[in-house]
Amino acid sequence: MSIVTRTKAKDLEYVRPSAGEISDVLKVHKRRRQLLRVLSSTIGGLLTVAAIMVLVATFVFPTLRIYGTSMTPTLVEGQVVVSYKADSYETGDIVAFYYNNKILVKRVICGPSDWFDMQDDGTVYVNRQKIDEPYVTDEGFGKCDIDLPYQVPEEQFFVMGDQRESSIDSRMAQIGCVPKDRIVGRVFLRVWPLGSAGFVS
């Protein structure tokens, strides 16, 4: 027995769109393409700006977060500061430097070839001259295992924390003086929290 399948044809009505309707559709597609181009351009611009900001923050103005209390009261834990690479560093400058894969922040006391000395009461002498340290509010001898007076090696800097009793710094042989090429930069600005924002001295 043969089976015959019949397909019923349906009448299809084709309505030709008007020129105005075609124009409207083309305008919509054109606007979408323009919007996509604007979005692509904006995203590309933002990514470029973000990349530049990262490079600036890393190499030009490194941004650092303060940990610990060795620089109290000048800098306190949790503050965010900005530094910059300088050609030279002087007594009183606050610097960030690499130490054992960490970045420490201390104050420069003296530089290459200078003689450092410190009295039992915490008074600091550089090249036999007492230095003025208005940033130190609690003087003390602190931890020191180097022979005094001590001469700073060439291309290095003697650094100390402002919190003299608790700071571990160049007075300890384990830290020692900081070679110039290990200095990240001079800390000059607090940026966070906003209430403490301002220049660092």
Number of C-alpha atoms within 10 A of each C-alpha: 3 4 5 6 6 6 6 6 6 6 6 6 6 6 6 6 8 8 8 9 10 10 11 11 11 12 12 11 12 12 12 12 12 12 12 12 12 12 12 12 12 12 12 12 12 12 12 12 12 12 12 12 14 15 13 13 16 13 15 16 21 20 19 21 15 17 16 14 16 24 24 18 14 16 23 16 14 13 17 20 23 22 22 20 17 11 8 10 19 12 17 19 19 26 23 23 19 15 12 7 7 8 17 20 27 26 23 22 24 25 26 16 15 19 19 21 20 19 12 10 10 16 15 20 18 19 15 13 11 12 14 12 14 8 15 17 13 12 16 18 16 18 15 14 11 13 10 13 15 17 18 20 16 13 13 20 26 27 26 24 24 25 22 21 15 16 20 21 25 24 25 16 13 11 14 17 24 22 17 18 11 13 22 23 26 26 25 17 18 22 16 15 11 10 8 14 14 13 12 15 12
